[in-house]
Amino acid sequence: DFFIIFLGFTIVFTQKMIYYGAQPHNPDHHALRISANTGRAFVYSHLFLAASLIGVGTGIKLLKKSHQKGKKVSKSDYNLFTYSLVLFLVTANVLRLAHGFTKRSRKIWMFRVAAILIIACFPVIEPELAAVKIVATYA
């Protein structure tokens, strides 16, 4: 029980670090200052960001509840958690693209896209996992 809570906290803390890592340090590179289109992308992507954060939090709660009852995690709970996490990662990368960062390594972007695709395939690859294994895999 506490293990799932601890790993859930780790996932949310990592999301915080990813989000703040996607923000520029120089105010002139901020999406709101670059152009109207990048500003719109920045503002509207926060709608998806909020939905993904709610989905991840709810997914962790549902995984914890399944673990307490000693049942396998339902496919819908597993999908909610996984695809909310994928939505967060995609949104964080959209935010990163909207800002005017000067150095963009192709290797790092390829790694980011590969990581998102791998995480999105988890429910297909391993459809039935115990709640602790699901949270531990993502943490």
C-alpha positions in Angstrom: 0.0 0.0 0.0 2.7 2.5 1.0 4.9 1.2 -1.8 2.3 2.3 -4.4 1.9 5.7 -2.7 5.6 6.2 -2.6 6.1 5.2 -6.3 3.0 7.3 -7.2 4.7 10.3 -5.5 7.9 9.5 -7.4 6.0 9.6 -10.7 4.3 12.9 -9.9 7.6 14.4 -8.8 9.2 13.3 -12.0 6.4 14.9 -13.9 7.1 18.1 -12.1 10.7 17.9 -13.0 9.9 17.2 -16.7 7.4 20.2 -16.8 9.8 22.7 -15.3 12.6 21.3 -17.5 10.5 22.2 -20.5 10.4 25.9 -19.4 13.1 28.3 -20.7 15.3 30.2 -18.3 15.5 33.2 -20.5 12.2 35.1 -20.7 12.9 36.0 -24.3 12.7 32.3 -25.3 9.2 31.9 -23.7 6.5 30.8 -26.1 4.2 33.7 -25.1 6.9 36.2 -26.3 7.9 34.5 -29.5 4.7 34.7 -31.5 0.9 34.5 -31.3 0.9 30.9 -32.6 3.5 29.6 -30.1 1.6 31.5 -27.4 -1.7 29.7 -28.4 0.1 26.3 -28.4 1.5 27.1 -25.0 -1.9 28.1 -23.5 -4.0 25.3 -25.1 -1.5 22.6 -24.3 -2.1 23.3 -20.6 -5.7 22.1 -21.0 -4.3 18.7 -22.0 -1.7 18.9 -19.3 -4.3 19.4 -16.7 -6.4 16.4 -18.0 -3.3 14.2 -18.0 -2.4 15.2 -14.4 -5.9 14.4 -13.2 -5.8 11.1 -15.1 -2.4 10.1 -13.6 -3.6 10.9 -10.1 -6.9 9.1 -10.6 -5.0 6.1 -12.1 -2.7 5.9 -9.1 -5.7 6.0 -6.8 -7.5 3.2 -8.7 -4.3 1.1 -8.8 -4.0 1.5 -5.1 -7.6 0.5 -4.6 -7.2 -2.6 -6.7 -4.1 -3.6 -4.7 -6.0 -3.1 -1.4 -8.7 -5.5 -2.6 -6.2 -8.0 -3.8 -7.6 -8.0 -7.3 -6.0 -7.7 -10.7 -6.1 -4.2 -12.2 -8.9 -3.7 -14.6 -7.9 -2.9 -18.2 -9.7 0.5 -18.1 -7.8 1.5 -14.9 -4.5 0.4 -16.5 -5.3 2.3 -19.7 -6.3 5.4 -17.9 -3.0 5.5 -16.0 -0.9 4.6 -19.0 -2.4 6.9 -21.6 -2.7 9.8 -19.1 1.1 9.4 -18.6 1.6 9.3 -22.4 -0.6 12.5 -22.8 1.5 14.2 -20.2 4.8 13.4 -22.0 3.4 14.4 -25.4 2.1 17.7 -23.9 5.5 18.4 -22.2 7.2 17.9 -25.5 4.7 20.3 -27.2 5.5 22.9 -24.6 9.2 22.3 -25.1 8.8 22.8 -28.9 6.7 26.0 -28.4 9.5 27.6 -26.5 12.5 29.0 -28.3 15.2 26.7 -27.2 18.3 27.2 -29.2 19.9 23.7 -29.0 17.8 20.7 -29.9 19.6 17.4 -30.1 18.1 14.9 -32.5 19.3 12.0 -30.4 17.4 13.3 -27.4 14.3 13.9 -29.4 14.4 10.5 -30.9 14.8 9.0 -27.4 11.8 11.0 -26.2 9.6 9.8 -29.0 10.8 6.2 -28.5 10.1 6.4 -24.8 6.6 7.7 -25.5 5.9 4.9 -28.0 7.2 2.2 -25.7 5.1 3.5 -22.8 2.0 3.7 -25.0 2.5 0.0 -26.0 2.7 -1.3 -22.4 -1.1 -2.1 -22.1 -0.8 -4.1 -25.4 2.5 -5.9 -24.4 1.6 -6.8 -20.9 -2.2 -6.4 -20.5 -2.5 -8.0 -17.0 -0.1 -6.8 -14.3 -0.5 -6.4 -10.5 -0.9 -2.9 -9.3 2.5 -2.8 -7.7 4.2 -3.9 -10.9 2.4 -1.3 -13.0 3.4 1.6 -10.7 7.0 0.2 -10.3 7.4 -0.1 -14.1 6.5 3.6 -14.6 8.5 4.9 -11.7 
